[in-house]
Amino acid sequence: MGKKLRMYFLAGILVVVPLTVTILILVWIFSTIDNILQPIITVIVGHSVPGIGFGVALILIYLIGALVSNVGGKKLLEYSESLLARVPLVRPLYATIKQILESFSVPGEGGLGQTALVEFPRNGVWAVGFITKETQSQSGETWLSVFIPNAPNPTSGFLRIIKEGEAIRTNISANDALCMIISAGKVSCDEIGDILSERPK
């Protein structure tokens, strides 16, 4: 019992701490940019503009993402990561944050796999999941590891090991599926209804 409690506690820390740090860093970036820009905006337009820091921060993050996507930017990113890797306390935290973020942003290997529909938590109830691994048994059966994210927080969820025939593979992109999960279904994928209607009975 004590071993399980310790294991669950450590697993919770591995998820909560990196996410909390990431959120705090983003809030700090938004607040800092907002504090810098608000006085300037007030002088120019005569009043403050709520959320200007948030908008500018998003643009900066987008531009940084575009920068590190080219060859020169990638080298700069690798150099920055090598510096962080030398800091004892920062290194494991940064690696964990990076791994979590990459898993929810990079499709294919190293990220979320193909989107699939599986019956969960019981027959007749369908959930959106991601096929993260395929394995072949000695008898020739294909088994799938399917991660089923929780809504609206997809960083936690359930892992099911099921036979190939128990999952309905879809062409829904990981981004569209995540938008549906994060919005708790408000942003829906219309093709899901068609896929389920056309499945073999």
Secondary structure, 3 states (H helix, E strand, C coil): CHHHHHHHHHHHHHHHHHHHHHHHHHHHHHHHHHHHHHHHHHHHHCCCCCCHHHHHHHHHHHHHHHHCCCHHHHHHHHHHHHHHCCCCCHHHHHHHHHHHHHHCCCECCCCECEEEEEECCCCCCEEEEEEEEEEECCCCCEEEEEEEECCCCCCCEEEEEEEHHHEEECCCCHHHHHHHHHCCCCCCCCHHHHHHHHCCC
